[in-house]
């Protein structure tokens, strides 16, 4: 690789930001009742969060239903290089809102819904004092979806749902240039996009239910500004040296957010028990190359080259005559980021998630609380090709231990 090409690749191969829960940069946890069951909820989908998990499910809800929730997650990431150098991401809790409203008119087979949630995002911040500051310092991805939905009950056993996804996202990324005090490269941009989701809920008997949920791909064309603050001279090309100073330029870059498909099967031997398994697949293979155009260093292609992966979900809920319920679930989530293209800002890995929750359902006031712990047991990264002007590498061991709490309140009227 020529010197100027290596510099450009090094500065711009920043990566994305996730919640450290594998399967790329998705946030699949959108409701405490579902999370407590390991997100095995596609074939149940019997509260307003069905707008996300399976829009066909809102036909099961009577009258008006309003659910307001808050998801809080602490992203614990510890890094150790092959030489023993260490780094740790900021583990402060981050908060994500979840709002769902549904309306099923009396004597009508059609139900309506409106959801507001964040299906991707959160942030990672390592600070400057790391072994890989010229690869990554910090980054933040915010992604909000407004999801108007309609569902039709074909007959008592079969319902269909369809929704429009109106998305807004902004992104910010920062890294050092050569590790000199005060130097940095960053990019900030935002954009809107459209997508859709669709679902099917089939309940052939009281004991069995089957669900299918599809969420389409969408593309964000981020437009904003990049800045490069140089505190030492930087050789950009043979015979060309950039003097110290702040350089700014209008920059844009597109990023694909892939489609995902979820399947679920629910078995209810009695009214008190609900067992469900689910399979959630994301088409990460569609996220291949992103180009940042118009930076101080020119237009640069960055290869993500992610790999499609599954989340395997299993959950159980025990209901009581008082309206209270207890739930437990487990998720195994595939790693979607090859070591070759790994970024510390998206420390994806094979991950185990254990979930517990409880709550109460009533005719008017309902609530739910869930707790999740996620861990990977230590993920080894080898052969990483993140370029660095000073020879830093992302190779090493990344240990994830994340804690999350989700609470919601539902008002039925």
KOLLO-815925 format. One record per residue (C-alpha): x, y, z; residue in three letters. Coordinates in steps of 0.25 Angstrom, whole numbers, padded with zeros to 4 digits, always signed. Example, Ala and Ser with C-alpha at 12.3 -4.5 7.8 and 13.67 -1.06 7.14 Angstrom:
+0049-0018+0031ALA+0055-0004+0029SER
end
This chain:
+0000+0000+0000UNK+0006+0014-0004UNK+0009+0024+0008UNK-0003+0033+0004UNK-0013+0022+0003UNK-0009+0016+0016UNK-0011+0029+0023UNK-0024+0031+0017UNK-0029+0017+0020UNK-0024+0019+0034UNK-0031+0032+0037UNK-0044+0028+0032UNK-0046+0013+0035UNK-0053+0017+0048UNK-0064+0006+0049UNK-0078+0007+0055UNK-0084+0008+0069UNK-0092-0002+0076UNK-0098-0007+0089UNK-0088-0018+0090UNK-0098-0029+0089UNK-0094-0035+0076UNK-0101-0036+0062UNK-0095-0024+0057UNK-0100-0011+0062UNK-0115-0015+0065UNK-0123-0012+0077UNK-0133-0023+0077UNK-0138-0021+0092UNK-0150-0013+0090UNK-0160-0017+0102UNK-0157-0023+0116UNK-0168-0034+0114UNK-0161-0038+0101UNK-0147-0037+0107UNK-0150-0045+0119UNK-0154-0056+0110UNK-0141-0055+0102UNK-0148-0047+0091UNK-0155-0060+0088UNK-0168-0052+0085UNK-0171-0052+0071UNK-0182-0063+0072UNK-0188-0056+0084UNK-0187-0041+0081UNK-0199-0038+0091UNK-0195-0024+0096UNK-0193-0011+0088UNK-0178-0014+0085UNK-0184-0024+0075UNK-0182-0012+0066UNK-0167-0015+0066UNK-0167-0030+0069UNK-0179-0034+0060UNK-0189-0024+0055UNK-0200-0034+0052UNK-0201-0036+0067UNK-0207-0023+0070UNK-0221-0029+0066UNK-0220-0036+0079UNK-0222-0023+0087UNK-0235-0017+0090UNK-0238-0002+0090UNK-0227+0008+0093UNK-0213+0003+0098UNK-0202+0013+0102UNK-0188+0007+0106UNK-0177+0016+0110UNK-0163+0009+0114UNK-0149+0012+0116UNK-0137+0003+0113UNK-0124+0006+0121UNK-0111-0002+0117UNK-0097-0001+0122UNK-0087-0006+0112UNK-0075-0012+0119UNK-0064-0015+0110UNK-0050-0018+0115UNK-0038-0020+0105UNK-0024-0026+0107UNK-0014-0026+0095UNK-0004-0037+0093UNK+0006-0029+0100UNK-0002-0027+0112UNK-0007-0013+0110UNK-0021-0010+0114UNK-0033-0001+0111UNK-0047+0000+0116UNK-0059+0006+0110UNK-0068+0016+0118UNK-0078+0007+0125UNK-0088+0018+0129UNK-0103+0015+0127UNK-0109+0020+0114UNK-0124+0021+0112UNK-0133+0018+0101UNK-0148+0022+0100UNK-0159+0013+0095UNK-0173+0017+0092UNK-0184+0009+0086UNK-0199+0013+0084UNK-0210+0003+0078UNK-0225+0005+0075UNK-0234-0006+0071UNK-0248-0001+0068UNK-0260-0009+0073UNK-0266-0019+0063UNK-0255-0016+0053UNK-0244-0026+0048UNK-0234-0014+0046UNK-0225-0009+0057UNK-0216+0003+0056UNK-0202+0006+0063UNK-0191+0016+0065UNK-0178+0013+0070UNK-0165+0021+0074UNK-0153+0013+0077UNK-0138+0012+0074UNK-0135-0001+0066UNK-0120+0002+0065UNK-0109+0010+0072UNK-0103+0015+0086UNK-0089+0019+0088UNK-0075+0014+0092UNK-0064+0023+0098UNK-0050+0018+0101UNK-0043+0032+0103UNK-0030+0035+0097UNK-0021+0027+0107UNK-0022+0014+0099UNK-0013+0005+0091UNK-0022+0008+0079UNK-0025+0023+0079UNK-0021+0024+0065UNK-0031+0013+0061UNK-0043+0018+0070UNK-0046+0028+0082UNK-0061+0029+0082UNK-0073+0028+0074UNK-0088+0030+0075UNK-0099+0025+0066UNK-0114+0030+0069UNK-0125+0024+0061UNK-0139+0027+0063UNK-0151+0020+0056UNK-0166+0025+0055UNK-0174+0013+0051UNK-0189+0015+0048UNK-0195+0002+0046UNK-0208-0005+0042UNK-0212-0019+0044UNK-0224-0028+0038UNK-0230-0040+0045UNK-0234-0049+0033UNK-0241-0059+0043UNK-0239-0062+0057UNK-0227-0071+0054UNK-0219-0062+0044UNK-0215-0047+0045UNK-0206-0039+0036UNK-0199-0026+0039UNK-0191-0015+0031UNK-0184-0003+0036UNK-0176+0009+0030UNK-0163+0012+0036UNK-0159+0027+0036UNK-0144+0027+0041UNK-0135+0038+0046UNK-0120+0036+0049UNK-0108+0044+0053UNK-0094+0039+0055UNK-0081+0044+0061UNK-0067+0037+0061UNK-0054+0041+0066UNK-0040+0036+0066UNK-0026+0041+0067UNK-0017+0043+0055UNK-0003+0040+0060UNK-0005+0039+0075UNK+0001+0053+0077UNK-0006+0062+0088UNK-0018+0069+0083UNK-0018+0063+0069UNK-0031+0057+0064UNK-0040+0053+0052UNK-0055+0053+0054UNK-0068+0053+0046UNK-0082+0057+0049UNK-0094+0055+0040UNK-0109+0052+0039UNK-0120+0047+0030UNK-0134+0042+0028UNK-0139+0029+0021UNK-0151+0021+0019UNK-0154+0006+0021UNK-0165-0004+0025UNK-0168-0015+0033UNK-0178-0027+0032UNK-0183-0038+0040UNK-0192-0051+0040UNK-0198-0057+0053UNK-0205-0071+0051UNK-0212-0077+0063UNK-0217-0091+0058UNK-0221-0095+0072UNK-0221-0090+0087UNK-0208-0097+0089UNK-0200-0093+0077UNK-0196-0080+0071UNK-0187-0076+0059UNK-0181-0063+0056UNK-0173-0056+0045UNK-0167-0042+0045UNK-0159-0035+0034UNK-0152-0022+0035UNK-0147-0016+0022UNK-0133-0011+0019UNK-0131+0004+0018UNK-0119+0013+0014UNK-0115+0026+0021UNK-0107+0036+0013UNK-0100+0044+0024UNK-0097+0058+0021UNK-0089+0067+0031UNK-0074+0071+0033UNK-0061+0065+0036UNK-0050+0071+0043UNK-0035+0068+0044UNK-0027+0075+0055UNK-0012+0073+0053UNK-0002+0077+0064UNK+0010+0071+0056UNK+0013+0072+0041UNK+0006+0060+0034UNK+0012+0054+0021UNK+0000+0052+0012UNK+0008+0048-0001UNK+0022+0047-0006UNK+0027+0062-0006UNK+0014+0067+0001UNK+0014+0070+0016UNK+0002+0076+0022UNK+0005+0087+0033UNK-0001+0087+0047UNK-0015+0093+0048UNK-0030+0090+0048UNK-0035+0086+0034UNK-0050+0085+0032UNK-0058+0080+0020UNK-0073+0076+0016UNK-0073+0061+0016UNK-0084+0050+0013UNK-0084+0035+0014UNK-0095+0025+0012UNK-0098+0013+0021UNK-0107+0001+0019UNK-0116-0004+0030UNK-0119-0018+0027UNK-0133-0025+0026UNK-0136-0035+0037UNK-0146-0047+0038UNK-0151-0053+0051UNK-0158-0066+0053UNK-0165-0071+0065UNK-0173-0083+0071UNK-0181-0082+0083UNK-0187-0094+0091UNK-0197-0092+0102UNK-0200-0105+0109UNK-0209-0097+0119UNK-0214-0083+0121UNK-0203-0081+0131UNK-0191-0085+0123UNK-0185-0080+0110UNK-0172-0086+0104UNK-0166-0080+0092UNK-0154-0081+0083UNK-0150-0071+0072UNK-0140-0070+0061UNK-0135-0056+0057UNK-0127-0054+0045UNK-0120-0041+0040UNK-0115-0039+0026UNK-0101-0033+0030UNK-0095-0038+0017UNK-0102-0026+0010UNK-0093-0017+0019UNK-0080-0017+0010UNK-0073-0004+0007UNK-0076+0010+0012UNK-0070+0022+0005UNK-0067+0035+0012UNK-0067+0046+0001UNK-0061+0060+0002UNK-0052+0058+0014UNK-0039+0066+0016UNK-0032+0053+0011UNK-0041+0051-0001UNK-0051+0040-0004UNK-0048+0027+0003UNK-0055+0013+0003UNK-0056+0006+0016UNK-0059-0009+0015UNK-0068-0014+0026UNK-0071-0028+0020UNK-0080-0032+0031UNK-0085-0046+0031UNK-0100-0050+0033UNK-0104-0056+0047UNK-0115-0062+0055UNK-0120-0059+0069UNK-0125-0072+0075UNK-0136-0069+0086UNK-0144-0077+0096UNK-0153-0072+0107UNK-0164-0076+0117UNK-0175-0068+0124UNK-0183-0073+0136UNK-0196-0065+0138UNK-0204-0064+0151UNK-0218-0062+0155UNK-0215-0048+0161UNK-0210-0043+0147UNK-0195-0044+0151UNK-0185-0052+0143UNK-0171-0057+0143UNK-0162-0059+0131UNK-0148-0064+0128UNK-0141-0065+0115UNK-0127-0068+0108UNK-0121-0063+0095UNK-0109-0067+0087UNK-0104-0057+0077UNK-0095-0060+0066UNK-0083-0051+0063UNK-0084-0043+0050UNK-0071-0036+0049UNK-0059-0043+0044UNK-0046-0041+0051UNK-0040-0035+0038UNK-0050-0023+0039UNK-0052-0022+0054UNK-0053-0009+0060UNK-0052-0006+0075UNK-0065+0003+0073UNK-0072-0009+0069UNK-0067-0021+0078UNK-0076-0031+0072UNK-0075-0045+0077UNK-0082-0058+0080UNK-0090-0054+0092UNK-0099-0061+0103UNK-0111-0053+0108UNK-0118-0057+0121UNK-0132-0050+0124UNK-0141-0049+0135UNK-0154-0041+0137UNK-0167-0039+0144UNK-0179-0031+0144UNK-0194-0029+0145UNK-0205-0028+0134UNK-0219-0022+0137UNK-0231-0016+0130UNK-0225-0002+0132UNK-0211-0001+0138UNK-0200-0011+0134UNK-0185-0011+0137UNK-0173-0020+0133UNK-0158-0020+0138UNK-0147-0028+0132UNK-0132-0030+0135UNK-0122-0035+0125UNK-0107-0039+0126UNK-0099-0041+0114UNK-0085-0047+0113UNK-0075-0053+0103UNK-0065-0060+0112UNK-0054-0053+0105UNK-0053-0051+0089UNK-0039-0052+0082UNK-0037-0043+0070UNK-0025-0047+0061UNK-0020-0043+0048UNK-0028-0029+0049UNK-0024-0020+0037UNK-0028-0006+0043UNK-0017+0003+0038UNK-0010+0012+0048UNK+0001+0022+0045UNK+0008+0018+0057UNK+0006+0003+0056UNK-0005+0001+0066UNK-0014-0011+0064UNK-0028-0015+0069UNK-0023-0029+0072UNK-0025-0034+0086UNK-0035-0040+0095UNK-0049-0033+0097UNK-0057-0036+0109UNK-0072-0032+0109UNK-0080-0032+0122UNK-0093-0023+0120UNK-0104-0020+0129UNK-0118-0015+0124UNK-0131-0012+0131UNK-0144-0009+0124UNK-0157-0004+0130UNK-0170+0000+0124UNK-0184+0004+0128UNK-0196+0002+0120UNK-0210+0009+0121UNK-0222+0003+0114UNK-0234+0011+0112UNK
end
